[in-house]
């Protein structure tokens, strides 16, 4: 008899609505765990975020970072509060610190239209929007964010850092993602204006020769913004720099129902963080208005990444459960025009996923 595989998961609830949506992810993990063979989850919660800074003076304590290094994966809620800032005026961003400290260079942002009525675009059908943004997450225009700056200075400059090694590993990751999808990859840059982006494009063209099976195109970021609105169904995988990816990710979320429908992962060679793409939304914190679907879908991404046949089975059940739940127009949280509370939506998805897993195992007849 094979030994049970125990996956150790660091849980970082964070700030604002983070604890509310993470609670639904934890409930989902504990529920589907009961339907899996030979797999269990050891969940350990750690303090991180603006609230942690107010308590101890550091939004990402060294002991928390070190503990995260000892886990199999990291599940994160939301970080930061607009009212808690560094002396230079910047918000605290421990989620970005994690990407840099753990070298999580490959940011994955998937977008899928679960129900046509969730998109503001006309003529969309379920599933017609289905693409992935691969965002470099450790350099680019974000690289200068920790440089000392005085609000009284006469001039401040930011620096775009594009390295060959960082670009090569990013592009290879994006091509591998495309190989597992529809084999189309779009580079998004600003190579007509910025020397760093011309360099970025040149490296992309070099790496593309390693993947002749993948069809490629290159778009300037302004044109990409236009085409994502005009022809979103044409895109499969897009790869881009850190800041461009940050901006396009929010635009893309708007196409499929908003930030509450936008999961994400930041993956490196040794570690991975999974989190909803939305912020901490302190204006609705504690009111049970947050949409937990982005967090549940991020949890599904984590289950896929863990790589065990049973965790992959659970990931598929969670995604299918979201599809089934959203078929009914009454099953909407406030951001989607409905009245469900956070826990109500979470329960619907979790219970549906558990039922699907049970049915797969032959423990329950089909409806």
Buried (B, 14 or more C-beta within 10 A) or exposed (E): EEEEBEBEBBBBBBBBBBBBBBBBBBBBBEBBBEBBEEBEBEBEBBBBBBBBBEEEEBBBBEEBBEBBEEBBBBBBBBBBBEEBBEEEEEBBBBBBBBBBBBBBBBBBBBBBBBBBBBBEBEEBEBEBBBBBBBBBBBBBBBBBEEEEBEEEEEEEEEEBBBBEEBBBBBBBBBBBBBBEBBBBBBBBBBBEEBEBBBBBBEBBEEBBEEBEEBBBBBBBBEEBBEBBEEEBBEBBBBBBBBBBBBEBBBBBBBBBBBBBBBBBBBBBEEBBBBBBBBBBBBEBBEEBBBBBBBBBBBBBBBBBBBEBEBBBBBBBBBBBBBBBBBEEEEBBBBBBEBEBBBBBBBBBBBBBBBBBBBBEEEEEEEE
